[in-house]
Amino acid sequence: MYLYLCGLLLLYYVYRWFRELSTVPDKGNKYVYVTGCDSGFGQLLAKTLDSKGFRVIASCYTEKGEEDLKKACSDRLTTLHLDVRSNDSINKAAALIKDKVGEKGLWGVVNNAGVSVPSGQCDWLTIDDYKFMMDVNLMGVIAVTLSVLPFIKKAQGRVVNISSVFGRIAPTGGPYCVSKYGVEGFCDSLRLNMHAFGVKVICIEPGFFKTNVTDTEILMRNVQQLWDKLPQEIKEEYGDDFVPKVNKVMVDKFAKLPDADLMKVVNCMVHGISAEHPRKRYSAGWDAKLFWLPLSYMPSCVSDYLLLKDAVKPAKAVN
């Protein structure tokens, strides 16, 4: 019986592999809009799609990001400024895209822009900290998607949203996981709603990769800034040695986790855009496949134990 089930599983993966080999034709006439192209995944994706012949519309937050891409890519690539927190900026970008794609429509949008700070203990944060990250990581994704969705429906194209394994399980406090859980929900609802129009919605769930989101220097600086603003009462609950202990964990353990091979994520994005039959979800990175996603399916008592057993405890912890 077990051999029979293993055989069926093997056949399924062979069939899926073969089915996913075919790519869409006429790439030179397909426009793809990518957000967050200043660095990291977005910049690498824009370069990769350009090299494959797609017409890339790369949005950047900085002028330097735009200049770097123009130097590295062909004249098929177009850059524009975008602040995903601003409806005015989003609408201006959408108007430019409408003029550029014309009757062809927009083949794809890749919502890659995102931030990871401020992040910290839930009781260290204010509602404004939550609003800032939600505006970028969730509301920005929704607003950008809705601004170009009519053009994507015209092309029967794709929406690719970059979530995270932290959209499946929440090992940290603060708004990051909340925003990524929201992206997962948006992907699921949009995928069902757009099925009738031939639009495919893809969710990418990376594990730990070496980008600004996982930069330990940025994260440690963020923790210190939050600590400095805390009331004395909360500082006493956590103890003066709490931040040094957290920083030690980041340096000794967390800094070693991120994978430097960003192409593992970018290849998932490219497949979502270019494959005739893309997957609905992609988990990128061995830590995502072998630890985080399996952990997300475990009973909460098990996942809580594994996540808490080595966690830094406050000075006045009762457990």
Contacts in CASP RR format, 6 or more apart in sequence:
PFRMAT RR
TARGET T0000
AUTHOR 0000-0000-0000
METHOD contacts of the structure
MODEL  1
MYLYLCGLLLLYYVYRWFRELSTVPDKGNKYVYVTGCDSGFGQLLAKTLD
SKGFRVIASCYTEKGEEDLKKACSDRLTTLHLDVRSNDSINKAAALIKDK
VGEKGLWGVVNNAGVSVPSGQCDWLTIDDYKFMMDVNLMGVIAVTLSVLP
FIKKAQGRVVNISSVFGRIAPTGGPYCVSKYGVEGFCDSLRLNMHAFGVK
VICIEPGFFKTNVTDTEILMRNVQQLWDKLPQEIKEEYGDDFVPKVNKVM
VDKFAKLPDADLMKVVNCMVHGISAEHPRKRYSAGWDAKLFWLPLSYMPS
CVSDYLLLKDAVKPAKAVN
19 277 0 8 1.000
20 271 0 8 1.000
20 275 0 8 1.000
20 277 0 8 1.000
20 278 0 8 1.000
20 279 0 8 1.000
22 275 0 8 1.000
22 276 0 8 1.000
22 277 0 8 1.000
23 274 0 8 1.000
23 275 0 8 1.000
23 276 0 8 1.000
24 30 0 8 1.000
24 107 0 8 1.000
24 274 0 8 1.000
24 275 0 8 1.000
24 276 0 8 1.000
27 52 0 8 1.000
27 53 0 8 1.000
27 54 0 8 1.000
27 274 0 8 1.000
28 53 0 8 1.000
28 54 0 8 1.000
28 55 0 8 1.000
28 76 0 8 1.000
29 55 0 8 1.000
29 104 0 8 1.000
30 54 0 8 1.000
30 55 0 8 1.000
30 104 0 8 1.000
30 107 0 8 1.000
30 108 0 8 1.000
30 155 0 8 1.000
31 54 0 8 1.000
31 55 0 8 1.000
31 56 0 8 1.000
31 57 0 8 1.000
31 97 0 8 1.000
31 100 0 8 1.000
31 101 0 8 1.000
31 104 0 8 1.000
31 105 0 8 1.000
31 106 0 8 1.000
31 107 0 8 1.000
31 108 0 8 1.000
32 49 0 8 1.000
32 54 0 8 1.000
32 55 0 8 1.000
32 56 0 8 1.000
32 57 0 8 1.000
32 106 0 8 1.000
32 107 0 8 1.000
32 108 0 8 1.000
32 109 0 8 1.000
32 110 0 8 1.000
32 273 0 8 1.000
33 57 0 8 1.000
33 59 0 8 1.000
33 97 0 8 1.000
33 106 0 8 1.000
33 108 0 8 1.000
33 109 0 8 1.000
33 110 0 8 1.000
33 148 0 8 1.000
34 42 0 8 1.000
34 45 0 8 1.000
34 46 0 8 1.000
34 49 0 8 1.000
34 56 0 8 1.000
34 57 0 8 1.000
34 58 0 8 1.000
34 59 0 8 1.000
34 109 0 8 1.000
34 110 0 8 1.000
34 112 0 8 1.000
35 42 0 8 1.000
35 59 0 8 1.000
35 82 0 8 1.000
35 84 0 8 1.000
35 109 0 8 1.000
35 110 0 8 1.000
35 111 0 8 1.000
35 112 0 8 1.000
35 113 0 8 1.000
35 144 0 8 1.000
36 42 0 8 1.000
36 43 0 8 1.000
36 59 0 8 1.000
36 60 0 8 1.000
36 61 0 8 1.000
36 82 0 8 1.000
36 112 0 8 1.000
36 113 0 8 1.000
36 114 0 8 1.000
37 43 0 8 1.000
37 45 0 8 1.000
37 46 0 8 1.000
37 58 0 8 1.000
37 59 0 8 1.000
37 60 0 8 1.000
37 65 0 8 1.000
37 69 0 8 1.000
37 79 0 8 1.000
37 112 0 8 1.000
38 60 0 8 1.000
38 61 0 8 1.000
38 62 0 8 1.000
38 64 0 8 1.000
38 65 0 8 1.000
39 65 0 8 1.000
39 211 0 8 1.000
39 212 0 8 1.000
40 211 0 8 1.000
40 212 0 8 1.000
40 262 0 8 1.000
41 112 0 8 1.000
41 162 0 8 1.000
41 206 0 8 1.000
41 209 0 8 1.000
41 211 0 8 1.000
41 262 0 8 1.000
41 265 0 8 1.000
41 266 0 8 1.000
41 269 0 8 1.000
42 58 0 8 1.000
42 110 0 8 1.000
42 112 0 8 1.000
42 266 0 8 1.000
43 65 0 8 1.000
43 68 0 8 1.000
43 69 0 8 1.000
44 262 0 8 1.000
44 263 0 8 1.000
44 266 0 8 1.000
45 110 0 8 1.000
45 112 0 8 1.000
45 266 0 8 1.000
45 269 0 8 1.000
45 270 0 8 1.000
46 56 0 8 1.000
46 58 0 8 1.000
46 69 0 8 1.000
46 73 0 8 1.000
46 77 0 8 1.000
47 69 0 8 1.000
47 72 0 8 1.000
47 73 0 8 1.000
48 266 0 8 1.000
48 270 0 8 1.000
49 56 0 8 1.000
49 270 0 8 1.000
49 273 0 8 1.000
50 56 0 8 1.000
50 73 0 8 1.000
50 74 0 8 1.000
50 76 0 8 1.000
50 77 0 8 1.000
52 270 0 8 1.000
52 274 0 8 1.000
53 74 0 8 1.000
53 76 0 8 1.000
54 76 0 8 1.000
54 107 0 8 1.000
54 273 0 8 1.000
54 274 0 8 1.000
55 76 0 8 1.000
55 77 0 8 1.000
55 78 0 8 1.000
56 73 0 8 1.000
56 76 0 8 1.000
56 77 0 8 1.000
56 78 0 8 1.000
57 77 0 8 1.000
57 78 0 8 1.000
57 79 0 8 1.000
57 80 0 8 1.000
57 97 0 8 1.000
57 100 0 8 1.000
58 66 0 8 1.000
58 69 0 8 1.000
58 73 0 8 1.000
58 77 0 8 1.000
58 78 0 8 1.000
58 79 0 8 1.000
58 80 0 8 1.000
59 79 0 8 1.000
59 80 0 8 1.000
59 81 0 8 1.000
59 82 0 8 1.000
59 93 0 8 1.000
59 113 0 8 1.000
60 66 0 8 1.000
60 69 0 8 1.000
60 79 0 8 1.000
60 80 0 8 1.000
60 81 0 8 1.000
60 82 0 8 1.000
61 81 0 8 1.000
61 82 0 8 1.000
61 83 0 8 1.000
61 113 0 8 1.000
63 81 0 8 1.000
65 79 0 8 1.000
66 79 0 8 1.000
66 80 0 8 1.000
66 81 0 8 1.000
69 77 0 8 1.000
69 79 0 8 1.000
70 77 0 8 1.000
70 79 0 8 1.000
78 100 0 8 1.000
80 93 0 8 1.000
80 96 0 8 1.000
81 89 0 8 1.000
81 93 0 8 1.000
82 89 0 8 1.000
82 90 0 8 1.000
82 93 0 8 1.000
82 113 0 8 1.000
82 144 0 8 1.000
83 89 0 8 1.000
84 90 0 8 1.000
84 113 0 8 1.000
84 114 0 8 1.000
84 135 0 8 1.000
84 136 0 8 1.000
84 140 0 8 1.000
84 141 0 8 1.000
84 143 0 8 1.000
84 144 0 8 1.000
85 135 0 8 1.000
85 136 0 8 1.000
85 139 0 8 1.000
85 140 0 8 1.000
87 143 0 8 1.000
90 140 0 8 1.000
90 143 0 8 1.000
90 144 0 8 1.000
90 147 0 8 1.000
91 147 0 8 1.000
93 144 0 8 1.000
93 147 0 8 1.000
94 147 0 8 1.000
94 148 0 8 1.000
97 106 0 8 1.000
97 148 0 8 1.000
97 151 0 8 1.000
98 151 0 8 1.000
101 151 0 8 1.000
101 155 0 8 1.000
103 154 0 8 1.000
104 154 0 8 1.000
104 155 0 8 1.000
105 151 0 8 1.000
105 152 0 8 1.000
105 154 0 8 1.000
105 155 0 8 1.000
106 148 0 8 1.000
106 151 0 8 1.000
106 152 0 8 1.000
106 154 0 8 1.000
106 155 0 8 1.000
106 157 0 8 1.000
107 152 0 8 1.000
107 155 0 8 1.000
107 157 0 8 1.000
107 158 0 8 1.000
107 273 0 8 1.000
108 152 0 8 1.000
108 155 0 8 1.000
108 157 0 8 1.000
108 158 0 8 1.000
108 159 0 8 1.000
108 160 0 8 1.000
108 273 0 8 1.000
109 144 0 8 1.000
109 145 0 8 1.000
109 148 0 8 1.000
109 152 0 8 1.000
109 158 0 8 1.000
109 159 0 8 1.000
109 160 0 8 1.000
110 160 0 8 1.000
110 162 0 8 1.000
110 269 0 8 1.000
110 273 0 8 1.000
111 140 0 8 1.000
111 141 0 8 1.000
111 144 0 8 1.000
111 145 0 8 1.000
111 159 0 8 1.000
111 160 0 8 1.000
111 161 0 8 1.000
111 162 0 8 1.000
112 162 0 8 1.000
112 269 0 8 1.000
113 136 0 8 1.000
113 140 0 8 1.000
114 136 0 8 1.000
114 137 0 8 1.000
114 162 0 8 1.000
114 213 0 8 1.000
115 132 0 8 1.000
115 133 0 8 1.000
115 136 0 8 1.000
115 137 0 8 1.000
115 213 0 8 1.000
116 176 0 8 1.000
116 212 0 8 1.000
116 213 0 8 1.000
116 214 0 8 1.000
116 218 0 8 1.000
116 219 0 8 1.000
117 133 0 8 1.000
117 218 0 8 1.000
117 219 0 8 1.000
117 222 0 8 1.000
118 125 0 8 1.000
118 129 0 8 1.000
118 132 0 8 1.000
118 133 0 8 1.000
118 174 0 8 1.000
118 175 0 8 1.000
118 222 0 8 1.000
118 225 0 8 1.000
118 226 0 8 1.000
119 172 0 8 1.000
119 173 0 8 1.000
119 174 0 8 1.000
119 175 0 8 1.000
119 176 0 8 1.000
119 219 0 8 1.000
119 222 0 8 1.000
120 172 0 8 1.000
120 173 0 8 1.000
120 174 0 8 1.000
120 222 0 8 1.000
120 223 0 8 1.000
120 226 0 8 1.000
121 173 0 8 1.000
121 174 0 8 1.000
121 238 0 8 1.000
122 173 0 8 1.000
122 174 0 8 1.000
123 234 0 8 1.000
124 226 0 8 1.000
124 227 0 8 1.000
124 230 0 8 1.000
124 234 0 8 1.000
125 174 0 8 1.000
125 175 0 8 1.000
125 226 0 8 1.000
129 174 0 8 1.000
129 175 0 8 1.000
130 174 0 8 1.000
130 175 0 8 1.000
130 178 0 8 1.000
132 175 0 8 1.000
133 175 0 8 1.000
133 176 0 8 1.000
133 179 0 8 1.000
134 175 0 8 1.000
134 178 0 8 1.000
134 179 0 8 1.000
136 179 0 8 1.000
137 175 0 8 1.000
137 176 0 8 1.000
137 179 0 8 1.000
137 180 0 8 1.000
137 183 0 8 1.000
138 179 0 8 1.000
138 182 0 8 1.000
138 183 0 8 1.000
138 186 0 8 1.000
141 161 0 8 1.000
141 183 0 8 1.000
141 186 0 8 1.000
142 186 0 8 1.000
145 159 0 8 1.000
145 161 0 8 1.000
145 186 0 8 1.000
145 190 0 8 1.000
149 159 0 8 1.000
149 194 0 8 1.000
149 199 0 8 1.000
152 158 0 8 1.000
152 159 0 8 1.000
152 199 0 8 1.000
153 194 0 8 1.000
153 197 0 8 1.000
153 198 0 8 1.000
153 199 0 8 1.000
156 197 0 8 1.000
156 198 0 8 1.000
156 199 0 8 1.000
157 198 0 8 1.000
157 199 0 8 1.000
157 200 0 8 1.000
158 199 0 8 1.000
158 200 0 8 1.000
158 201 0 8 1.000
158 202 0 8 1.000
158 272 0 8 1.000
158 273 0 8 1.000
158 278 0 8 1.000
159 190 0 8 1.000
159 194 0 8 1.000
159 199 0 8 1.000
159 200 0 8 1.000
159 201 0 8 1.000
159 202 0 8 1.000
160 202 0 8 1.000
160 204 0 8 1.000
160 269 0 8 1.000
160 272 0 8 1.000
160 273 0 8 1.000
161 183 0 8 1.000
161 186 0 8 1.000
161 187 0 8 1.000
161 201 0 8 1.000
161 202 0 8 1.000
161 203 0 8 1.000
161 204 0 8 1.000
162 183 0 8 1.000
162 204 0 8 1.000
162 206 0 8 1.000
162 269 0 8 1.000
163 180 0 8 1.000
163 183 0 8 1.000
163 184 0 8 1.000
163 187 0 8 1.000
163 203 0 8 1.000
163 204 0 8 1.000
163 205 0 8 1.000
164 176 0 8 1.000
164 180 0 8 1.000
164 183 0 8 1.000
164 205 0 8 1.000
164 206 0 8 1.000
164 207 0 8 1.000
165 205 0 8 1.000
165 206 0 8 1.000
165 207 0 8 1.000
165 283 0 8 1.000
165 287 0 8 1.000
165 288 0 8 1.000
165 292 0 8 1.000
165 293 0 8 1.000
165 296 0 8 1.000
166 172 0 8 1.000
166 176 0 8 1.000
166 177 0 8 1.000
166 180 0 8 1.000
166 292 0 8 1.000
167 177 0 8 1.000
167 180 0 8 1.000
167 181 0 8 1.000
167 182 0 8 1.000
167 183 0 8 1.000
167 184 0 8 1.000
167 205 0 8 1.000
168 184 0 8 1.000
168 205 0 8 1.000
168 292 0 8 1.000
168 293 0 8 1.000
168 296 0 8 1.000
169 177 0 8 1.000
169 292 0 8 1.000
169 295 0 8 1.000
169 296 0 8 1.000
169 303 0 8 1.000
170 177 0 8 1.000
170 178 0 8 1.000
170 181 0 8 1.000
171 177 0 8 1.000
171 307 0 8 1.000
183 203 0 8 1.000
184 203 0 8 1.000
187 201 0 8 1.000
187 202 0 8 1.000
187 203 0 8 1.000
188 203 0 8 1.000
190 201 0 8 1.000
191 200 0 8 1.000
191 201 0 8 1.000
191 280 0 8 1.000
194 200 0 8 1.000
194 201 0 8 1.000
200 272 0 8 1.000
200 278 0 8 1.000
201 280 0 8 1.000
202 272 0 8 1.000
202 278 0 8 1.000
202 279 0 8 1.000
202 280 0 8 1.000
202 281 0 8 1.000
202 282 0 8 1.000
203 280 0 8 1.000
203 281 0 8 1.000
203 282 0 8 1.000
204 265 0 8 1.000
204 268 0 8 1.000
204 269 0 8 1.000
204 281 0 8 1.000
204 282 0 8 1.000
204 284 0 8 1.000
205 281 0 8 1.000
205 282 0 8 1.000
205 283 0 8 1.000
205 284 0 8 1.000
205 288 0 8 1.000
205 293 0 8 1.000
206 264 0 8 1.000
206 265 0 8 1.000
206 268 0 8 1.000
206 283 0 8 1.000
206 284 0 8 1.000
206 285 0 8 1.000
206 288 0 8 1.000
207 259 0 8 1.000
207 283 0 8 1.000
207 284 0 8 1.000
207 285 0 8 1.000
207 287 0 8 1.000
207 288 0 8 1.000
207 292 0 8 1.000
208 214 0 8 1.000
208 257 0 8 1.000
208 258 0 8 1.000
208 259 0 8 1.000
208 287 0 8 1.000
209 258 0 8 1.000
209 259 0 8 1.000
209 260 0 8 1.000
209 261 0 8 1.000
209 262 0 8 1.000
209 264 0 8 1.000
209 265 0 8 1.000
209 284 0 8 1.000
209 285 0 8 1.000
210 258 0 8 1.000
210 259 0 8 1.000
210 260 0 8 1.000
210 262 0 8 1.000
211 258 0 8 1.000
211 262 0 8 1.000
212 218 0 8 1.000
214 254 0 8 1.000
214 257 0 8 1.000
214 258 0 8 1.000
216 250 0 8 1.000
216 251 0 8 1.000
216 254 0 8 1.000
216 255 0 8 1.000
219 250 0 8 1.000
219 254 0 8 1.000
220 246 0 8 1.000
220 247 0 8 1.000
220 250 0 8 1.000
223 243 0 8 1.000
223 246 0 8 1.000
223 247 0 8 1.000
224 243 0 8 1.000
227 235 0 8 1.000
227 243 0 8 1.000
236 315 0 8 1.000
236 316 0 8 1.000
237 314 0 8 1.000
237 315 0 8 1.000
237 316 0 8 1.000
238 314 0 8 1.000
238 315 0 8 1.000
238 316 0 8 1.000
239 314 0 8 1.000
239 315 0 8 1.000
239 316 0 8 1.000
241 315 0 8 1.000
242 312 0 8 1.000
242 314 0 8 1.000
242 315 0 8 1.000
245 312 0 8 1.000
246 312 0 8 1.000
249 312 0 8 1.000
257 287 0 8 1.000
259 285 0 8 1.000
259 286 0 8 1.000
259 287 0 8 1.000
264 284 0 8 1.000
264 285 0 8 1.000
265 284 0 8 1.000
265 285 0 8 1.000
267 284 0 8 1.000
268 282 0 8 1.000
268 284 0 8 1.000
271 278 0 8 1.000
271 279 0 8 1.000
271 282 0 8 1.000
272 278 0 8 1.000
272 279 0 8 1.000
272 282 0 8 1.000
283 289 0 8 1.000
283 293 0 8 1.000
295 303 0 8 1.000
295 306 0 8 1.000
296 303 0 8 1.000
END
